[in-house]
Amino acid sequence: MTFTVEDLPGCNASAAFITSDLVFREDKDILPVTIADGLQYIPWGANNLMPFEIMRKFEDDETLSACSAFQAESTYAAGLTYSPPDNAPFASEIEEFSLDNDIPAYFLGVCRDLKMFEFAVSVIILSEDGSRIVGIHRKEACYCRFAPASSDGSIPYLLYANWRLPVTTTSKVEKIEILDSRSLRSSLRRRAALGVRKFAVVTKIPGADSLYYPIPAYGSIFRGRWYNIKRFIAIAKEAKLKNSAPIKYLIEISTKYWDDLFRAEHITAPEKKEERRCAVKQQLIDFLTGARNSGKALFSNFYVSPDGKEIHDIKITKIEDDKEGGDWSSDHAEAINMLCFAMRVHSNLVGSVPGKSQSNNSGSDKRELYTIAQALQTPYRQCAFHLHRVIIDFNRWTGTKVECPLLQLTTLDEHKDIKKVQTADPSI
Protein backbone atom coordinates (compact mmCIF):
# COMPACT_ATOMS: atom_id res chain seq x y z
CA MET A 1 0.00 0.00 0.00
CA THR A 2 1.38 3.40 -0.97
CA PHE A 3 0.27 6.87 0.11
CA THR A 4 0.75 10.16 -1.71
CA VAL A 5 -0.69 13.59 -0.88
CA GLU A 6 -1.50 16.10 -3.64
CA ASP A 7 -2.54 19.75 -3.27
CA LEU A 8 -5.99 20.79 -4.43
CA PRO A 9 -5.56 24.12 -6.25
CA GLY A 10 -7.73 26.95 -5.00
CA CYS A 11 -9.10 24.94 -2.06
CA ASN A 12 -6.38 25.32 0.59
CA ALA A 13 -6.70 21.56 0.98
CA SER A 14 -5.06 18.31 -0.10
CA ALA A 15 -6.15 14.91 -1.37
CA ALA A 16 -4.62 11.62 -0.20
CA PHE A 17 -4.13 8.93 -2.85
CA ILE A 18 -3.90 5.32 -1.68
CA THR A 19 -2.82 2.51 -4.00
CA SER A 20 -4.09 -0.64 -2.34
CA ASP A 21 -2.54 -4.07 -2.78
CA LEU A 22 -3.28 -7.60 -1.61
CA VAL A 23 -1.48 -9.31 1.24
CA PHE A 24 -1.14 -13.04 2.00
CA ARG A 25 -3.81 -14.40 -0.33
CA GLU A 26 -3.27 -14.00 -4.07
CA ASP A 27 -5.80 -13.90 -6.89
CA LYS A 28 -3.61 -15.99 -9.18
CA ASP A 29 -2.38 -19.56 -9.08
CA ILE A 30 1.25 -19.61 -7.96
CA LEU A 31 3.34 -22.03 -10.01
CA PRO A 32 6.87 -23.30 -9.31
CA VAL A 33 9.75 -21.27 -10.70
CA THR A 34 12.77 -23.00 -12.23
CA ILE A 35 16.17 -21.36 -11.70
CA ALA A 36 18.55 -23.74 -13.50
CA ASP A 37 19.40 -27.44 -13.68
CA GLY A 38 15.89 -28.35 -12.54
CA LEU A 39 16.20 -26.39 -9.29
CA GLN A 40 12.68 -25.17 -8.43
CA TYR A 41 10.93 -23.21 -5.70
CA ILE A 42 7.42 -22.04 -4.85
CA PRO A 43 7.26 -18.21 -4.88
CA TRP A 44 6.13 -16.54 -1.67
CA GLY A 45 3.36 -14.40 -3.08
CA ALA A 46 2.74 -13.62 -6.73
CA ASN A 47 5.96 -11.60 -7.03
CA ASN A 48 7.99 -13.66 -4.50
CA LEU A 49 8.43 -10.53 -2.38
CA MET A 50 5.56 -10.97 0.07
CA PRO A 51 7.67 -11.37 3.26
CA PHE A 52 9.52 -8.14 2.49
CA GLU A 53 6.22 -6.35 1.84
CA ILE A 54 4.87 -7.62 5.16
CA MET A 55 7.99 -6.46 7.01
CA ARG A 56 7.77 -3.06 5.31
CA LYS A 57 4.22 -2.65 6.55
CA PHE A 58 5.37 -3.44 10.08
CA GLU A 59 8.33 -1.07 9.77
CA ASP A 60 5.99 1.70 8.58
CA ASP A 61 3.83 1.48 11.70
CA GLU A 62 5.20 2.03 15.19
CA THR A 63 2.36 0.08 16.87
CA LEU A 64 2.84 -3.06 14.76
CA SER A 65 6.62 -2.88 15.22
CA ALA A 66 6.25 -2.65 19.00
CA CYS A 67 3.67 -5.46 19.13
CA SER A 68 5.80 -7.75 16.96
CA ALA A 69 8.89 -7.19 19.14
CA PHE A 70 6.84 -7.71 22.33
CA GLN A 71 5.40 -11.00 21.06
CA ALA A 72 8.85 -12.33 20.19
CA GLU A 73 10.22 -11.28 23.58
CA SER A 74 7.23 -12.89 25.34
CA THR A 75 7.87 -16.13 23.48
CA TYR A 76 11.58 -15.97 24.39
CA ALA A 77 10.73 -15.42 28.10
CA ALA A 78 13.88 -16.32 30.09
CA GLY A 79 15.52 -18.05 27.13
CA LEU A 80 16.14 -21.62 26.03
CA THR A 81 18.52 -23.79 28.06
CA TYR A 82 19.53 -27.45 28.22
CA SER A 83 19.40 -28.78 31.79
CA PRO A 84 21.20 -32.13 32.21
CA PRO A 85 20.75 -34.28 35.33
CA ASP A 86 23.07 -33.69 38.25
CA ASN A 87 26.56 -35.16 37.74
CA ALA A 88 25.72 -36.24 34.18
CA PRO A 89 28.89 -37.43 32.37
CA PHE A 90 27.90 -35.50 29.23
CA ALA A 91 27.36 -32.16 31.01
CA SER A 92 30.64 -30.81 29.62
CA GLU A 93 29.57 -31.86 26.11
CA ILE A 94 26.33 -29.89 26.49
CA GLU A 95 28.27 -26.88 27.75
CA GLU A 96 30.61 -27.11 24.75
CA PHE A 97 27.60 -27.35 22.40
CA SER A 98 26.07 -24.23 23.99
CA LEU A 99 29.35 -22.30 23.68
CA ASP A 100 29.90 -23.29 20.04
CA ASN A 101 26.37 -22.20 19.10
CA ASP A 102 24.90 -18.82 20.02
CA ILE A 103 21.75 -20.29 21.55
CA PRO A 104 20.25 -16.99 22.85
CA ALA A 105 20.55 -15.25 19.45
CA TYR A 106 19.35 -18.39 17.66
CA PHE A 107 16.28 -18.80 19.86
CA LEU A 108 15.33 -15.11 19.77
CA GLY A 109 15.60 -15.19 15.97
CA VAL A 110 13.35 -18.26 15.85
CA CYS A 111 10.84 -16.45 18.07
CA ARG A 112 10.88 -13.44 15.71
CA ASP A 113 10.22 -15.65 12.68
CA LEU A 114 7.50 -17.65 14.40
CA LYS A 115 5.61 -14.53 15.43
CA MET A 116 6.13 -12.71 12.12
CA PHE A 117 5.61 -15.55 9.60
CA GLU A 118 4.42 -18.48 11.77
CA PHE A 119 7.30 -20.67 10.65
CA ALA A 120 11.03 -20.78 11.34
CA VAL A 121 13.93 -22.60 9.72
CA SER A 122 16.78 -24.17 11.67
CA VAL A 123 19.85 -25.81 10.16
CA ILE A 124 21.51 -28.64 12.06
CA ILE A 125 25.04 -29.83 11.29
CA LEU A 126 26.35 -33.29 12.14
CA SER A 127 29.88 -34.34 13.01
CA GLU A 128 31.99 -35.94 10.30
CA ASP A 129 31.12 -39.46 11.42
CA GLY A 130 27.43 -38.54 11.77
CA SER A 131 27.23 -39.62 15.40
CA ARG A 132 26.53 -36.19 16.94
CA ILE A 133 24.76 -32.96 16.16
CA VAL A 134 27.40 -30.30 16.67
CA GLY A 135 25.81 -27.18 15.18
CA ILE A 136 22.44 -25.45 15.09
CA HIS A 137 21.80 -22.21 13.26
CA ARG A 138 18.83 -20.13 12.18
CA LYS A 139 18.07 -19.29 8.57
CA GLU A 140 15.97 -16.13 8.28
CA ALA A 141 12.51 -17.19 7.11
CA CYS A 142 12.16 -14.26 4.69
CA TYR A 143 15.11 -15.59 2.65
CA CYS A 144 13.84 -19.21 2.52
CA ARG A 145 11.76 -20.65 -0.32
CA PHE A 146 10.31 -24.15 -0.39
CA ALA A 147 10.66 -26.61 -3.24
CA PRO A 148 7.48 -28.12 -4.71
CA ALA A 149 6.13 -30.93 -2.54
CA SER A 150 6.53 -34.52 -3.67
CA SER A 151 3.64 -36.91 -4.22
CA ASP A 152 3.55 -37.88 -0.53
CA GLY A 153 3.27 -34.24 0.56
CA SER A 154 6.83 -33.86 1.88
CA ILE A 155 9.05 -30.96 0.77
CA PRO A 156 12.49 -32.30 -0.25
CA TYR A 157 14.59 -29.14 0.07
CA LEU A 158 14.55 -25.38 0.48
CA LEU A 159 16.52 -22.63 -1.19
CA TYR A 160 18.20 -19.86 0.79
CA ALA A 161 19.07 -16.69 -1.12
CA ASN A 162 18.61 -12.92 -1.17
CA TRP A 163 15.27 -12.87 -2.97
CA ARG A 164 15.14 -9.08 -2.86
CA LEU A 165 17.39 -9.25 -5.94
CA PRO A 166 16.83 -11.30 -9.10
CA VAL A 167 18.09 -14.85 -8.60
CA THR A 168 18.89 -16.43 -11.95
CA THR A 169 21.86 -18.73 -11.26
CA THR A 170 22.47 -21.53 -8.79
CA SER A 171 25.67 -19.83 -7.59
CA LYS A 172 23.52 -17.35 -5.64
CA VAL A 173 21.44 -20.06 -3.97
CA GLU A 174 22.08 -22.42 -1.07
CA LYS A 175 20.17 -25.68 -1.38
CA ILE A 176 19.47 -27.47 1.92
CA GLU A 177 17.69 -30.79 2.37
CA ILE A 178 14.61 -30.65 4.62
CA LEU A 179 13.91 -33.28 7.22
CA ASP A 180 10.34 -34.54 7.33
CA SER A 181 8.83 -32.79 10.36
CA ARG A 182 6.09 -35.43 10.56
CA SER A 183 8.72 -37.98 11.70
CA LEU A 184 11.71 -35.82 12.50
CA ARG A 185 13.79 -38.30 14.49
CA SER A 186 13.35 -41.16 12.01
CA SER A 187 14.04 -38.88 9.05
CA LEU A 188 17.24 -37.60 10.69
CA ARG A 189 18.56 -41.09 11.44
CA ARG A 190 17.74 -42.37 7.97
CA ARG A 191 19.42 -39.52 6.10
CA ALA A 192 22.42 -39.38 8.45
CA ALA A 193 23.06 -43.04 7.57
CA LEU A 194 23.20 -42.01 3.89
CA GLY A 195 26.09 -39.65 4.57
CA VAL A 196 24.28 -36.29 4.61
CA ARG A 197 25.62 -33.95 7.28
CA LYS A 198 23.54 -30.78 6.93
CA PHE A 199 19.76 -30.52 7.20
CA ALA A 200 17.04 -27.89 7.44
CA VAL A 201 14.24 -28.32 9.97
CA VAL A 202 11.07 -26.30 9.44
CA THR A 203 9.12 -25.42 12.57
CA LYS A 204 5.67 -24.48 11.32
CA ILE A 205 2.65 -23.40 13.34
CA PRO A 206 -0.32 -25.50 12.14
CA GLY A 207 -2.94 -23.41 10.37
CA ALA A 208 -6.33 -23.95 8.83
CA ASP A 209 -5.01 -22.97 5.38
CA SER A 210 -1.29 -23.59 4.99
CA LEU A 211 0.17 -25.39 1.97
CA TYR A 212 3.64 -23.88 1.87
CA TYR A 213 3.80 -20.50 3.60
CA PRO A 214 1.45 -20.02 6.56
CA ILE A 215 -1.02 -17.15 6.72
CA PRO A 216 -0.50 -15.36 10.06
CA ALA A 217 -3.53 -14.57 12.19
CA TYR A 218 -2.76 -10.85 12.03
CA GLY A 219 -3.48 -10.86 8.28
CA SER A 220 -6.88 -9.38 9.07
CA ILE A 221 -5.12 -6.10 9.91
CA PHE A 222 -4.35 -5.50 6.25
CA ARG A 223 -7.63 -6.87 4.95
CA GLY A 224 -9.62 -4.56 7.17
CA ARG A 225 -9.51 -0.76 7.32
CA TRP A 226 -7.88 0.06 10.65
CA TYR A 227 -4.34 -0.08 9.31
CA ASN A 228 -5.36 2.39 6.57
CA ILE A 229 -7.17 4.62 9.06
CA LYS A 230 -4.19 4.85 11.40
CA ARG A 231 -1.80 5.62 8.55
CA PHE A 232 -4.20 8.19 7.11
CA ILE A 233 -4.55 10.01 10.44
CA ALA A 234 -0.77 10.43 10.61
CA ILE A 235 -0.67 11.75 7.03
CA ALA A 236 -3.54 14.14 7.70
CA LYS A 237 -1.87 15.56 10.79
CA GLU A 238 1.46 15.90 8.97
CA ALA A 239 -0.14 17.73 6.06
CA LYS A 240 -1.88 20.14 8.41
CA LEU A 241 1.27 20.79 10.43
CA LYS A 242 3.32 21.40 7.30
CA ASN A 243 1.11 23.82 5.44
CA SER A 244 -2.15 24.16 7.38
CA ALA A 245 -3.90 22.57 4.41
CA PRO A 246 -6.24 19.81 5.64
CA ILE A 247 -6.77 16.72 3.53
CA LYS A 248 -10.21 17.10 2.00
CA TYR A 249 -10.54 13.87 0.02
CA LEU A 250 -9.28 10.32 0.44
CA ILE A 251 -8.88 8.75 -3.00
CA GLU A 252 -8.27 4.98 -3.05
CA ILE A 253 -7.08 3.50 -6.34
CA SER A 254 -6.77 -0.26 -6.76
CA THR A 255 -3.62 -1.78 -8.20
CA LYS A 256 -5.88 -3.66 -10.61
CA TYR A 257 -7.09 -0.35 -12.03
CA TRP A 258 -3.54 0.65 -12.98
CA ASP A 259 -2.76 -2.78 -14.44
CA ASP A 260 -5.90 -2.71 -16.60
CA LEU A 261 -5.23 0.87 -17.69
CA PHE A 262 -1.63 0.18 -18.73
CA ARG A 263 -2.68 -2.99 -20.53
CA ALA A 264 -5.47 -1.26 -22.41
CA GLU A 265 -3.21 1.62 -23.50
CA HIS A 266 -0.21 -0.66 -24.20
CA ILE A 267 2.05 1.19 -21.75
CA THR A 268 5.09 -0.79 -20.64
CA ALA A 269 7.88 1.70 -19.96
CA PRO A 270 8.16 2.65 -16.24
CA GLU A 271 8.51 6.37 -16.96
CA LYS A 272 5.41 6.31 -19.20
CA LYS A 273 3.46 4.50 -16.47
CA GLU A 274 4.41 7.20 -13.96
CA GLU A 275 3.35 9.95 -16.40
CA ARG A 276 -0.01 8.22 -16.88
CA ARG A 277 -0.50 7.90 -13.11
CA CYS A 278 0.15 11.61 -12.66
CA ALA A 279 -2.29 12.42 -15.47
CA VAL A 280 -5.04 10.32 -13.86
CA LYS A 281 -4.43 11.94 -10.48
CA GLN A 282 -4.63 15.39 -12.06
CA GLN A 283 -7.89 14.48 -13.78
CA LEU A 284 -9.38 13.40 -10.44
CA ILE A 285 -8.16 16.61 -8.78
CA ASP A 286 -9.66 18.70 -11.59
CA PHE A 287 -12.91 16.79 -11.21
CA LEU A 288 -13.07 17.43 -7.46
CA THR A 289 -12.26 21.13 -7.56
CA GLY A 290 -13.79 24.18 -9.16
CA ALA A 291 -17.28 25.64 -9.23
CA ARG A 292 -18.09 24.10 -12.61
CA ASN A 293 -17.79 20.60 -11.12
CA SER A 294 -20.45 21.16 -8.46
CA GLY A 295 -23.08 18.45 -8.57
CA LYS A 296 -21.18 16.14 -10.93
CA ALA A 297 -20.96 12.39 -10.34
CA LEU A 298 -18.09 9.95 -10.81
CA PHE A 299 -18.78 6.43 -12.09
CA SER A 300 -16.32 3.65 -11.18
CA ASN A 301 -16.34 -0.13 -11.58
CA PHE A 302 -16.30 -2.48 -8.61
CA TYR A 303 -16.64 -6.20 -8.01
CA VAL A 304 -17.42 -8.39 -5.02
CA SER A 305 -14.63 -10.64 -3.73
CA PRO A 306 -15.32 -14.25 -2.67
CA ASP A 307 -15.51 -13.16 0.97
CA GLY A 308 -18.25 -10.64 0.19
CA LYS A 309 -16.22 -7.41 0.21
CA GLU A 310 -16.66 -4.72 -2.42
CA ILE A 311 -13.44 -4.03 -4.33
CA HIS A 312 -13.55 -0.63 -6.05
CA ASP A 313 -11.28 0.53 -8.86
CA ILE A 314 -11.54 4.10 -7.58
CA LYS A 315 -13.16 5.19 -4.33
CA ILE A 316 -13.41 8.82 -3.22
CA THR A 317 -14.27 9.69 0.37
CA LYS A 318 -14.84 13.26 1.58
CA ILE A 319 -13.01 13.98 4.82
CA GLU A 320 -14.74 16.15 7.38
CA ASP A 321 -12.23 18.86 8.25
CA ASP A 322 -13.99 20.52 11.17
CA LYS A 323 -11.42 19.22 13.67
CA GLU A 324 -8.49 21.49 14.43
CA GLY A 325 -5.16 21.38 16.26
CA GLY A 326 -5.05 18.31 18.52
CA ASP A 327 -7.76 16.52 16.55
CA TRP A 328 -7.98 12.80 15.76
CA SER A 329 -6.69 11.78 19.22
CA SER A 330 -9.67 9.57 19.98
CA ASP A 331 -9.66 8.14 16.45
CA HIS A 332 -5.93 7.50 16.71
CA ALA A 333 -6.33 5.71 20.04
CA GLU A 334 -9.16 3.62 18.64
CA ALA A 335 -7.07 2.60 15.62
CA ILE A 336 -4.14 1.67 17.88
CA ASN A 337 -6.38 -0.43 20.10
CA MET A 338 -7.73 -2.29 17.07
CA LEU A 339 -4.20 -3.06 15.82
CA CYS A 340 -3.14 -4.22 19.29
CA PHE A 341 -6.27 -6.36 19.50
CA ALA A 342 -5.46 -8.05 16.17
CA MET A 343 -1.88 -8.63 17.33
CA ARG A 344 -3.17 -10.04 20.67
CA VAL A 345 -1.12 -7.55 22.68
CA HIS A 346 -2.70 -5.34 25.33
CA SER A 347 -1.99 -1.72 24.42
CA ASN A 348 -0.86 -0.89 27.97
CA LEU A 349 1.92 -3.47 27.71
CA VAL A 350 3.54 -1.72 24.74
CA GLY A 351 2.59 1.80 25.83
CA SER A 352 1.30 2.77 22.40
CA VAL A 353 -1.90 4.62 23.33
CA PRO A 354 -1.18 8.36 23.69
CA GLY A 355 -2.84 10.90 25.94
CA LYS A 356 -3.31 11.47 29.67
CA SER A 357 -7.06 10.97 29.93
CA GLN A 358 -7.07 7.31 28.85
CA SER A 359 -7.99 4.66 31.36
CA ASN A 360 -4.98 2.82 32.72
CA ASN A 361 -4.37 -0.44 34.53
CA SER A 362 -2.95 -0.86 37.99
CA GLY A 363 0.45 -2.43 38.58
CA SER A 364 -1.17 -5.70 39.60
CA ASP A 365 -3.22 -5.80 36.41
CA LYS A 366 -0.13 -5.16 34.30
CA ARG A 367 1.78 -7.92 36.04
CA GLU A 368 -1.06 -10.33 35.30
CA LEU A 369 -1.27 -9.14 31.69
CA TYR A 370 2.46 -9.76 31.26
CA THR A 371 2.14 -13.25 32.74
CA ILE A 372 -0.83 -14.03 30.49
CA ALA A 373 1.08 -12.76 27.43
CA GLN A 374 3.95 -15.17 28.15
CA ALA A 375 1.60 -18.08 28.86
CA LEU A 376 -0.20 -17.58 25.54
CA GLN A 377 3.08 -18.22 23.72
CA THR A 378 3.31 -21.77 25.11
CA PRO A 379 2.23 -23.47 21.83
CA TYR A 380 4.95 -21.61 19.93
CA ARG A 381 7.61 -22.65 22.45
CA GLN A 382 6.46 -26.27 22.38
CA CYS A 383 6.64 -26.35 18.56
CA ALA A 384 10.14 -24.84 18.68
CA PHE A 385 11.33 -27.26 21.40
CA HIS A 386 10.51 -30.41 19.43
CA LEU A 387 13.74 -30.07 17.44
CA HIS A 388 15.77 -29.71 20.62
CA ARG A 389 14.27 -32.86 22.11
CA VAL A 390 15.37 -34.68 18.95
CA ILE A 391 18.87 -33.21 19.34
CA ILE A 392 19.00 -34.48 22.94
CA ASP A 393 17.86 -37.92 21.83
CA PHE A 394 20.28 -38.09 18.88
CA ASN A 395 23.24 -36.99 21.02
CA ARG A 396 22.22 -39.43 23.78
CA TRP A 397 22.02 -36.78 26.49
CA THR A 398 19.73 -38.98 28.57
CA GLY A 399 17.57 -37.17 31.11
CA THR A 400 18.34 -33.67 29.76
CA LYS A 401 15.41 -31.26 29.66
CA VAL A 402 14.74 -28.29 27.41
CA GLU A 403 13.70 -25.43 29.67
CA CYS A 404 12.39 -21.92 29.14
CA PRO A 405 11.30 -20.40 32.49
CA LEU A 406 8.76 -17.61 32.42
CA LEU A 407 9.60 -14.18 33.80
CA GLN A 408 7.31 -12.93 36.54
CA LEU A 409 7.24 -9.31 37.67
CA THR A 410 7.28 -9.09 41.45
CA THR A 411 5.77 -6.81 44.07
CA LEU A 412 7.76 -4.39 46.24
CA ASP A 413 7.62 -6.63 49.32
CA GLU A 414 9.74 -9.26 47.54
CA HIS A 415 12.64 -6.77 47.23
CA LYS A 416 13.44 -7.65 43.61
CA ASP A 417 12.00 -6.58 40.27
CA ILE A 418 11.69 -9.89 38.45
CA LYS A 419 12.08 -13.61 39.03
CA LYS A 420 12.12 -16.77 36.96
CA VAL A 421 9.19 -19.14 37.39
CA GLN A 422 9.40 -22.72 36.21
CA THR A 423 6.20 -24.13 34.76
CA ALA A 424 4.60 -27.36 35.99
CA ASP A 425 6.00 -29.16 32.92
CA PRO A 426 9.73 -28.33 32.67
CA SER A 427 9.65 -29.06 28.94
CA ILE A 428 7.70 -25.84 28.28
N, C-alpha and C positions, 0 to 999 in steps of 0.2 A: 504494500500500500504506500503510495506517495502523495505528499501534500504540497501544493503550491498556492500562494496567495497573490492575487492580481488586483490592482487598483481599479475602481470603477470611476471613470472620468465624470466630473461634475456632480458627484454624489457624496464626496468626502467619506467614502466607504470602500470596502474591499470585498472580494469574493474569494472563497476558498475552494480550490479544485482538488478533488480526491480521485485518484485512480485506484480502484479496488482490484484485488487479486485473490485467488483461491489459496487456501492453506490446507495441508494434510490430504484432503480427498481431491482427486483430479477427475476431470470430465473425459479424459481420454484413456484408452488402454495403454499401459506401460509395458513395452516389449524389451527383451534383453538387448544390450548393446555389446557388439563385438569389438574388442580393441585390436588384437592381432593374434595369430596362431591359435585361434579358437578360444581365446580368453574372453569370457563374457561376464557381465554383471547386470543386475537389475537397477535401473536408475532410481534415485530417491526423489520422487516427484517428477513431473513431466520434463523439467529442464535439468534434473539431477542436482539442483542447488537448494532444495527445500530446507535442509538443516541450517544452511547459512542464512536463508531468509527468516527462519524461525528465530535464530539467535539475534539477527538484526532487529527484529521486532522487540525482543526482550531488551536489547541494548538501548533502544529508542525510548523505553519507558522505565522511569525510575522505580515504580511500584513493582512491575514484573521482575526487574533485576533483583530487587531486595527480596522478594518472595522466593525466587529461584535459589538465591544464595542461602536463605534461611532454611528452605526445605533440605538442601544438600547437607547443611551443617547439622540439622536435626537428625538426619539419617546417619551421619557420621558419629553423633553422640560423643562418647569418650574414646572412640577409635577402636580399630580391630587389633586384637592381640591373640597369640597362641599361648595357651596356658598348659604346660605339661604337668604330669603328676610330680609330687615331691620326690626328689632324688632319682628322677628318670635318667637313664644312661645317655639318652639322646638329647638332653636339655641343651648341651653345648651346640649340637647340630642345629637345633631350632634357633638358637641365638645367632649363629653364623648365617642362617637363612634370612633372618630378619635384618641383619646388618648389610648383607649383600643386596637386598631388595628394599627400596624405600617404601615400606608398607604404609605409613601415614599418607604420603602423597598419592600412592596408588589407590588406596581405599577412598580418599576424598574425591579423586577424579572419577572413580566408579560411581560414587554417590551423585556427583554432578551430572553424569551421563544418564543415570537411571531416572533422575528427577526431570531432566530436560527432554530426553528422548524415549524413556522407558525401556532402554536396553543399554548394555555396556559390553565391551569386548576386552577380554583379558588374554594375554599370550603367555603360555607356560613353556619353559625350556627345560629339557631333560639333560642329565649328565651324558657323557659320551657312551657309557655302557648301557644307558637307558634304565638304570636301576633307581634313580632319584630324580625328583623335580628340584632343580636348583635355582630357577629364575621365574619370576612372575612380574609382568608388566602390563600396563594399560595402553590400549590403542584408542585414541579419541574417536568416539562414535561418529562424529560428523565427517571423518575422513575414511570411514569403512563402507564398502558396498558389497552386498551379498551376490553370490553366483546364483543362477537359476537352480531351483530345487530339482532333485532327481525324482524318479518315478515313485520312490517310497516316501517322499516328502522331506528328506534330509537335504541340507545345503552343504555341498562338498568343500567349498572354500570361500574365502572373502578376499577382496582386494583393498589394499591400503594405499592411498595416494592423496595428493593435494587436488581435490576435485574442483577447487575454485578456478583452476586453470585448465585449459584443454588437455586431456590425456589421450594421446594417440599412439604411444609406443609402450611396449612392456618394460622398457628400462626405467620408466617413471612409476612403476607399480610394484608393490610387494604382495605376492600371493602367499596366503597362509591357509593351511588346511584347518577345517573346523571339526571339532569333536561333536558327536551327536549328543546334544544336551538331554535327550530322552533316556539315554543310558550312558552317562558320562564316564563312570568308572570302567565299564566294560569296553567302551570305545577307546579310552586312553590305553588300556592294557593291550588291546588288539593291535592298535597302530604302533605303539612303542615296540612291539615284537617284530614289526615289519621294518624297523630301522629309522622311523621318523622321529625327530628330536625337537620339533617346534610345532605347537598347535595353538589355535585360537579357540577360546571358549566364549560363547555368547550367553550372557545372562539377560534374559528377556522377561519382562513383566507380562503375564498372560492377559490378553485382551479379548474383547468380544469380536473384534474385526482386525486381525493382524496376520497377514500373509508373510510379509518380509519385514517391513519397517512399522513398528507399532504406532498407533494414533494416540497421543497423550490425552488424558482427560481434560486438560486445560484448553484443548482445541476449540471449545465453545466460545472462548474469549474472542477469537478472531472471526468466528461465524456470527456472533451477535454484534451489538452496536456499542457496547460500553467502551471497548478499546478505542473506537473511532471518536466517541464523545469526549473521552479524556484527552486524547490528542488534540481534538479540535478546540477544546477550552484553552489549552496552553497556547495554541496558535492565535486564537482570538485575543487573549490577553497580551501576547507579544505584539500583535499588530496595533493594538490600542496604545500600548506603552511607547511604541516607536514613533507613531505619527498621529496618534489620536483619531485614527480612522477605523471605526468599528467594522467588523466583517458583516456584511448585509445579507449575503447569500452563501449557502453551502451547495456546491455543484459537485455531484458524484458522477464520475464517468467510468463505465466498466472497461476493463481491459479488452473484452470481446468487441466492444464498439470500435476501438482503435484497430484491432486486427481485421475486422470486417471492412472498415473504411480503407485501410491500406491495400487490402486485397482487391477491393472493387476498383480502386483508382490505380492499381498496378504500381504502388510505391514500395520500393525496396531499400533505397539508400537511407542510412540513418539520418543524415542531415535533412533530406527531404521529408522524412517522417516527422522530425522535430518542427520543421516549418509548417507542416499541415496541422500539427497539434496546436501550435500558436494561432494559426488562422481560425481553427474551430473555437478556441477559447475566446478570441476576439469577437467572433460572431455571436457567441453567447453573451458576452459583456455588452455588445451593442444592442442585443435583443432586450436585455434587462434594464438598460438605462435609456433616458431620454423621454420627453413628453409624448412623442409620436408613438411610443411603444405601449402606452397605457391601455390596458384592457386586452392586449394580445394574449394568445395561448400558444404553448409549445407542445407539440406532439412527439412522443418518444416511444419506441418499442420496448416491451418487456415480456419475459416468459416466467413460468412458474417452475422452480426446481423440484426434484423428486421429493424433497422434504417439505414442500408446500410454501416455500418462501418466494416472494416476487423479486426477480432479478431485472433491474432496469438498465437500459443502455445509458440513459442520462436522467438524473434525478436532481431537481432544483428545490432547495428548501430555504424559505425566507427566515432569517434569524432576527428575533426580536432584540432590538438594541437599546432597550430602555434601562438596562442596568449600567451603572457607572462605577468607576474606581475599583473598589474591592469586590466586584461582582463575581458570580460564578462559584463562590466558596462552597455553598451547599451542594451545588451540582458536581463540583470537583470532588468533594468528600464522598458523595454518593457513588461516583464513578470508581473511585479508589476502593471503596468497600465492595463493590461488585467484582472488581478484579481480584481482590484478596479472597473473596468468597470462592471464586472459580479456582484459585490456586490452593484453596484449603489452608490458608494462613490467616490467623486473626490479625486485623490491622494494627491492634495495639502492640503486637509482638514485633512488628517491623517498624513501628512509629511513622507510618506513611500518611496518616490523616492529619492535615494541618488545622490550625485554629485553637483557641483557648476555651471556647464554649462547648466543645464536644464532650460527650460523656466519656468517662475514663474508668478503668478497672482498678481495684485495689491491688496491693502487692500480693496478697494471698491468691486473688483470682489470676494474676499474671503468672505466678508460680505454677498454678494448676494448668493453665493454658500451655505453658512451656512443657510440662510433663506430658500432657495429652499429645502435643505436637510430636514429641519424640516417640511416644508409644504408637502413634499412627503409622510410623515408618517401619514398624516391625516386619511386615511382609517383604519390603524391599531389602532389609538386612538379611532375612532368611534366604531369599533368592540369591543374594550375593555370597552368602556363606556356604552354599552347597559346594562350590568349587573348592573352597578351603578344606572342607571335610574330606573331599576326594584327595587333595594333596596330602593331608595327614594320613589317610589310609594307604596311599601309594608309597609314601616315605616310611611307613611302618612306625609312626610316632604314636604308639598305642596309649590310649587314655588321655591324649591331648584334646583340649577343648578350644573351640573358637569363641572368643568372648568379645562383647561390645557393651560395656556397662553404660547405663543411662546417666545423664547429669541432672542432678536435682538441686534447684536453688533452695537455700536454707533460710531460716528465720534468724533474727538478731540474737536470740538466746542461745543459739548453737555456736556462736563466736567464729563462724567461718562462712564464706560467701556461697560455696558450692561443694557438693560431695558426689562421689560416684555411688550409684545404686545398682547392684547386681539384680537381674530379673530372676524369677523363679526357675526358669529354664536357662542355664548358663550358655546354651548354644545360641541364644538370641540376645 
